[in-house]
């Protein structure tokens, strides 16, 4: 048995006005949580739809659990689980009824009670779907993706729109899925989510994979372990005079100036002196470690949350 749950080479998908997937190569190992990161329009959802068999690729090679859609479509469907960005259910169906119904489509299915316990919905088992909160609906959608006891699970932006508590609850379910030996492939544009859940990840933009590796590997590649931030009340001011005096590039993000640096100890005295000379009206100075979002900004020059 191959150690890879997914192998892709040269995957392409062209729509009339956009090349959505522009030659993607990916290897995903069995038993890992693999993340596809990128802003809206990066191509990650289209890539996932092609892998899941929902959209036909224009070209490329793909093996899922050692199988291909052309020769083994029925077997692949029985061994994967899919949670889409949105799931539509009848308003007055209950979680127990939905899981029992969906389980009936497969020769092998986990029980509704087992799945409800896994996603922490036992107390809502017989409540109408319309009464569930957003986080509860997402956890039910995840349970439905697990109803056939899949080896490989796809989650497309599973926590978008959820509050912090609901996100943490869903993260716990993803960790539980991994502990059962399953492979998880998820898309997200939340950096904290990627760092918390993913063993490895690929950053996509304009239909291409820009870089991939573990979160720690990608951050270390920057060679800028720290970022100095100056915060302002309201929009950050024009930076050119301060930047020229400091002699270091500055990135403007909303009410922040960000200055990547390998040596914050030597930068800070120069920064404070320049700020006083130029009368920069900053509120606070903060030093933090580089993050995955810094990796993305370095690679693409734009924020993940556009």
Secondary structure, 3 states (H helix, E strand, C coil): CCCEEEEEEEEEEEECCEEEEEEEEEEEECCCEEEEECCCCCCHHHHHHHHCCCCCCCEEEEEECCECHHHHHHHHHHHEEEECCCCCCCCCCEHHHHHHHHHCCCCCCCCHHHHHHHCCCHHHCCCEHHHCCHHHHHHHHHHHHCCCCCCEEEEECCCCCCCHHHHHHHHHHHHHHHHCCCEEEEEECCHHHHHHHCCEEEEEECCEEEEEECHHHHHHHCCCCEEEEEECCCCCCCCHHHHHHHCCCCEEECCEEEEEECCHHHHHHHHHHHHHHCCCCCCEEEEEECCHHHHHHHHHCCCCCC
